[in-house]
Amino acid sequence: MVLVAGEGLTHAEAARILDVAETTVSWRMHEARKALSREGLAEVFYD
């Protein structure tokens, strides 16, 4: 989440750094956004 939302990297760039598939980064971002939304914190990262 930090690499994509915080540092502004693309999913592909974050995947290369983390040595995982781009789809893994996309899935993890999706799950992180869902968790933040449940806690009412999503707007902190998207404003």
The first five atom37 places (N, CA, C, CB, O) and aatype in JSON, in Angstrom:
{
  "aatype": [12, 19, 10, 19, 0, 7, 6, 7, 10, 16, 8, 0, 6, 0, 0, 1, 9, 10, 3, 19, 0, 6, 16, 16, 19, 15, 17, 1, 12, 8, 6, 0, 1, 11, 0, 10, 15, 1, 6, 7, 10, 0, 6, 19, 13, 18, 3],
  "atom_mask": [
    [1, 1, 1, 1, 1],
    [1, 1, 1, 1, 1],
    [1, 1, 1, 1, 1],
    [1, 1, 1, 1, 1],
    [1, 1, 1, 1, 1],
    [1, 1, 1, 0, 1],
    [1, 1, 1, 1, 1],
    [1, 1, 1, 0, 1],
    [1, 1, 1, 1, 1],
    [1, 1, 1, 1, 1],
    [1, 1, 1, 1, 1],
    [1, 1, 1, 1, 1],
    [1, 1, 1, 1, 1],
    [1, 1, 1, 1, 1],
    [1, 1, 1, 1, 1],
    [1, 1, 1, 1, 1],
    [1, 1, 1, 1, 1],
    [1, 1, 1, 1, 1],
    [1, 1, 1, 1, 1],
    [1, 1, 1, 1, 1],
    [1, 1, 1, 1, 1],
    [1, 1, 1, 1, 1],
    [1, 1, 1, 1, 1],
    [1, 1, 1, 1, 1],
    [1, 1, 1, 1, 1],
    [1, 1, 1, 1, 1],
    [1, 1, 1, 1, 1],
    [1, 1, 1, 1, 1],
    [1, 1, 1, 1, 1],
    [1, 1, 1, 1, 1],
    [1, 1, 1, 1, 1],
    [1, 1, 1, 1, 1],
    [1, 1, 1, 1, 1],
    [1, 1, 1, 1, 1],
    [1, 1, 1, 1, 1],
    [1, 1, 1, 1, 1],
    [1, 1, 1, 1, 1],
    [1, 1, 1, 1, 1],
    [1, 1, 1, 1, 1],
    [1, 1, 1, 0, 1],
    [1, 1, 1, 1, 1],
    [1, 1, 1, 1, 1],
    [1, 1, 1, 1, 1],
    [1, 1, 1, 1, 1],
    [1, 1, 1, 1, 1],
    [1, 1, 1, 1, 1],
    [1, 1, 1, 1, 1]
  ],
  "atom_positions": [
    [[0.83, -1.19, 0.0], [0.0, 0.0, 0.0], [0.87, 1.25, 0.0], [-0.94, 0.0, 1.2], [0.58, 2.22, -0.69]],
    [[1.93, 1.21, 0.77], [2.8, 2.39, 0.86], [3.45, 2.7, -0.49], [3.88, 2.18, 1.93], [3.54, 3.86, -0.89]],
    [[3.9, 1.67, -1.18], [4.56, 1.91, -2.46], [3.61, 2.5, -3.49], [5.14, 0.62, -2.99], [4.0, 3.39, -4.25]],
    [[2.39, 2.03, -3.52], [1.43, 2.48, -4.53], [0.75, 3.78, -4.09], [0.38, 1.39, -4.8], [0.82, 4.79, -4.79]],
    [[0.09, 3.76, -2.94], [-0.67, 4.93, -2.5], [0.24, 6.03, -1.96], [-1.68, 4.53, -1.44], [0.0, 7.21, -2.19]],
    [[1.28, 5.64, -1.24], [2.14, 6.63, -0.61], [3.24, 7.16, -1.51], [0.0, 0.0, 0.0], [3.49, 8.36, -1.55]],
    [[3.9, 6.27, -2.24], [5.03, 6.66, -3.07], [4.65, 6.93, -4.52], [6.08, 5.6, -3.03], [5.44, 7.47, -5.29]],
    [[3.43, 6.54, -4.9], [2.95, 6.81, -6.25], [3.43, 5.85, -7.32], [0.0, 0.0, 0.0], [3.35, 6.16, -8.51]],
    [[3.92, 4.69, -6.92], [4.36, 3.7, -7.9], [3.15, 3.02, -8.53], [5.3, 2.67, -7.24], [2.07, 2.96, -7.94]],
    [[3.36, 2.51, -9.72], [2.32, 1.71, -10.36], [2.33, 0.33, -9.74], [2.52, 1.63, -11.91], [3.26, -0.04, -9.02]],
    [[1.28, -0.42, -10.01], [1.23, -1.8, -9.52], [2.41, -2.6, -10.09], [-0.11, -2.47, -9.9], [2.99, -3.42, -9.39]],
    [[2.75, -2.36, -11.35], [3.85, -3.08, -11.98], [5.18, -2.75, -11.31], [3.92, -2.75, -13.48], [5.99, -3.65, -11.07]],
    [[5.4, -1.48, -11.01], [6.65, -1.08, -10.35], [6.75, -1.69, -8.96], [6.75, 0.46, -10.26], [7.81, -2.2, -8.57]],
    [[5.66, -1.64, -8.2], [5.66, -2.22, -6.86], [5.89, -3.73, -6.93], [4.32, -1.91, -6.15], [6.6, -4.29, -6.09]],
    [[5.3, -4.37, -7.92], [5.48, -5.82, -8.07], [6.94, -6.17, -8.32], [4.61, -6.34, -9.23], [7.44, -7.15, -7.77]],
    [[7.62, -5.38, -9.14], [9.05, -5.64, -9.4], [9.86, -5.49, -8.11], [9.6, -4.69, -10.49], [10.73, -6.32, -7.83]],
    [[9.59, -4.45, -7.34], [10.32, -4.22, -6.09], [10.07, -5.35, -5.09], [9.91, -2.88, -5.47], [10.99, -5.81, -4.42]],
    [[8.81, -5.78, -5.0], [8.44, -6.82, -4.04], [8.68, -8.23, -4.54], [6.99, -6.67, -3.67], [8.54, -9.2, -3.8]],
    [[9.05, -8.35, -5.81], [9.28, -9.64, -6.45], [8.05, -10.55, -6.36], [10.48, -10.34, -5.81], [8.13, -11.72, -5.98]],
    [[6.91, -9.96, -6.73], [5.64, -10.7, -6.81], [4.97, -10.35, -8.12], [4.71, -10.38, -5.59], [5.4, -9.43, -8.82]],
    [[3.92, -11.07, -8.45], [3.16, -10.79, -9.66], [2.37, -9.49, -9.5], [2.2, -11.96, -10.0], [1.97, -9.12, -8.39]],
    [[2.17, -8.8, -10.61], [1.39, -7.56, -10.58], [-0.02, -7.82, -10.05], [1.32, -6.93, -11.98], [-0.59, -6.98, -9.35]],
    [[-0.59, -8.97, -10.38], [-1.93, -9.3, -9.89], [-1.94, -9.44, -8.36], [-2.43, -10.6, -10.54], [-2.95, -9.15, -7.72]],
    [[-0.82, -9.86, -7.78], [-0.72, -9.95, -6.32], [-0.79, -8.57, -5.71], [0.57, -10.66, -5.9], [-1.48, -8.36, -4.71]],
    [[-0.08, -7.61, -6.3], [-0.13, -6.23, -5.8], [-1.54, -5.69, -5.92], [0.87, -5.32, -6.57], [-2.05, -5.06, -4.99]],
    [[-2.18, -5.93, -7.06], [-3.55, -5.45, -7.26], [-4.49, -6.03, -6.22], [-4.04, -5.8, -8.68], [-5.33, -5.32, -5.66]],
    [[-4.37, -7.33, -5.96], [-5.22, -7.98, -4.97], [-4.97, -7.42, -3.58], [-4.98, -9.49, -4.97], [-5.92, -7.14, -2.84]],
    [[-3.7, -7.25, -3.22], [-3.37, -6.71, -1.9], [-3.89, -5.29, -1.74], [-1.86, -6.74, -1.67], [-4.36, -4.92, -0.66]],
    [[-3.82, -4.48, -2.79], [-4.35, -3.12, -2.75], [-5.87, -3.16, -2.55], [-4.0, -2.34, -4.04], [-6.42, -2.39, -1.77]],
    [[-6.52, -4.05, -3.27], [-7.96, -4.2, -3.15], [-8.35, -4.55, -1.71], [-8.48, -5.28, -4.13], [-9.25, -3.96, -1.13]],
    [[-7.65, -5.52, -1.15], [-7.94, -5.95, 0.22], [-7.63, -4.85, 1.23], [-7.14, -7.22, 0.56], [-8.37, -4.68, 2.2]],
    [[-6.56, -4.11, 1.02], [-6.2, -3.01, 1.92], [-7.25, -1.91, 1.88], [-4.82, -2.43, 1.55], [-7.63, -1.37, 2.92]],
    [[-7.73, -1.59, 0.68], [-8.78, -0.56, 0.56], [-10.07, -1.01, 1.25], [-9.07, -0.25, -0.93], [-10.74, -0.21, 1.9]],
    [[-10.41, -2.29, 1.09], [-11.61, -2.8, 1.77], [-11.46, -2.68, 3.28], [-11.87, -4.27, 1.38], [-12.39, -2.27, 3.97]],
    [[-10.29, -3.05, 3.8], [-10.05, -2.98, 5.25], [-10.11, -1.54, 5.74], [-8.68, -3.6, 5.6], [-10.7, -1.26, 6.79]],
    [[-9.52, -0.63, 4.98], [-9.57, 0.78, 5.37], [-10.99, 1.32, 5.34], [-8.67, 1.61, 4.45], [-11.39, 2.09, 6.21]],
    [[-11.76, 0.91, 4.35], [-13.15, 1.35, 4.24], [-13.97, 0.85, 5.43], [-13.78, 0.86, 2.92], [-14.8, 1.58, 5.97]],
    [[-13.74, -0.4, 5.83], [-14.46, -0.93, 6.98], [-14.16, -0.13, 8.24], [-14.09, -2.4, 7.2], [-15.02, 0.03, 9.1]],
    [[-12.94, 0.36, 8.34], [-12.54, 1.12, 9.52], [-12.8, 2.62, 9.37], [-11.07, 0.9, 9.8], [-12.53, 3.39, 10.29]],
    [[-13.34, 3.02, 8.22], [-13.63, 4.43, 8.0], [-12.39, 5.28, 7.74], [0.0, 0.0, 0.0], [-12.41, 6.49, 7.97]],
    [[-11.32, 4.66, 7.27], [-10.07, 5.37, 7.07], [-9.68, 5.55, 5.61], [-8.97, 4.65, 7.77], [-8.64, 6.14, 5.32]],
    [[-10.48, 5.07, 4.7], [-10.13, 5.12, 3.28], [-9.89, 6.55, 2.8], [-11.23, 4.48, 2.44], [-9.0, 6.79, 1.98]],
    [[-10.65, 7.5, 3.29], [-10.51, 8.88, 2.83], [-9.14, 9.47, 3.18], [-11.6, 9.75, 3.42], [-8.71, 10.43, 2.54]],
    [[-8.47, 8.93, 4.16], [-7.14, 9.4, 4.54], [-6.17, 9.22, 3.38], [-6.62, 8.66, 5.79], [-5.31, 10.07, 3.15]],
    [[-6.3, 8.12, 2.64], [-5.38, 7.81, 1.55], [-5.86, 8.33, 0.2], [-5.17, 6.34, 1.46], [-5.08, 8.37, -0.75]],
    [[-7.11, 8.74, 0.09], [-7.63, 9.09, -1.23], [-8.08, 10.53, -1.35], [-8.75, 8.2, -1.57], [-8.69, 10.89, -2.36]],
    [[-7.82, 11.35, -0.38], [-8.17, 12.78, -0.49], [-7.05, 13.58, -1.08], [-8.54, 13.34, 0.86], [-7.17, 14.79, -1.24]]
  ]
}
